[in-house]
């Protein structure tokens, strides 16, 4: 009898240890695929990669005057790697382009050229944990919003008479949404363009886990362990990042764009965010046949024509 009891205790102990090991590994893998992930192009390879792109974005960049800057982000205690590109049309109006997770600010040069030709100066900058910007992890907008605020403050001091917009994509959309809440204090940003956002971090993580399609892995369990690991490793949880709550008291115009075929950030997220914006200077554009952040790739001129129409209607009111 004693031997049976001993065997049962040992068995339970082994199962418990195995469960804890598996839980730790699952939590790490979810963290590593989100908060702890790395930019897709290494810093040392960036110039070579973008110089060899078919559309030659770095060659096109030479057609404009630009400044390379490092803007201090006091809240986060590091500098933000920034490039201010000046339109060849004299203007004080400026757009800040905010890239997504694992991306790099050069990825948005194509969209920058569109704005530059329309008569906007453009700021591109590397978000937290990217390029030569500081930070040990991605926080899905929680800490990134302070970097955006510092960049926006710089632009407003440089061009005090101009209008300033922030255009974010994916996690960059999450950043601009989270920023919209703190923007109400100083109103550095005059309007937001939000492409393919998540309404809360937990939903983005859920979709990321589902996309891996791992057999026998309960999604809720993996998300729970990822959240726990994130809390231990990075000091915040998924519940701290809820962009739909950040917009509840905003007063500046906001244009939401989302592909109906998006499997990375659910199109329903934009509807939830839209419904939580308390004013009427807002629009929601859900696009048939478009996936995650590829509206411009599919629609071309129509993408920016809709943006300019929104700006004309709600920002440069006549």
C-alpha positions, 0 to 999 in steps of 0.5 A: 500500500505504501509503495502504491502511495509513493508511486502515485506521489512520484507520478503526480510530481512528474506530471506537475513538473512536465506541465510546468515545463510545457507551460513555460515553453508555451509562454516563452514561444508566445512571447518570442513571437510577439513582445520579444520578437526581432526586426525582420532585417538586421541593422547591418543588412538594412542598407544593402536590402533597401538599395537592392529593392526593385523600386529603389526607394533609397535612390528616390530618397535622394530627390528630397532634402532630409535630416537624420535625427535622434529625438529624446524620449524622456519617458522611456529613457532612450533616443528615437532614430528619426528621419525628417524628409522635406517636401519639394513643395514648401509647407509646414504640414507634416505626416508621421508614418509609424511602422508595425512590428518587426518592420523598419522605417524604410519600409514606409518610404513608398507611402512617404513619397506619396505624401511628399508629392502631395505637399507634406513633409514626412517623418519616418522613425524606428519604433521601440526595439527597432534599428538604433532606437532603444528598448528591449521589446515591443509593447504594442503601443503601451510605451511606444506612444511616448516615443510618438509623443516626443516625435510629434512634439519635435515636429510641432516645435519645428513647424508650429503653423502646420497641421500634423498627422500620424499614419500608423499600420498594424502595431503602428496603428496600435501606437497611434491609437494609444497615443491619441489618449495622451495627445489630448493634453497638448494636441500635437497631432491634429489627425490620425490615419489608422490602418489595420489596427487591433482593438486590444492586444489580447485579440492580436495575440489570439489571432497570432496563436491561431495562425500557427495552427498548432495541433492540440494546443488550446488557444486560451491556455497559450494566450494565458501563458504568453500573458504570464510570461510577458508580465514576468519578463517585460512587466506589463500584461495584455490587459494594459493595451486596449486601444479601443479604450484609449479613443473614448475621450479623443477630440481630433479626427480619425480615419480607420482603414481595414481590409475585410480579409485581414487575418492578422488584425480582425476587421471587427477591431476597427469597427469596435474602435470606431464605435468608441470614438465620441465625436463625428469627425471620424470615418471607417473604410472596410475594404473588400478583397484586402488583407493585412495592411495591403490596401495601398498595394491593391488600390493604388491611388484610391487609397490616398485619394480617400485619405486626402478627402478625409483630411480635406473634410475634417482637418482643412475645413472650408 
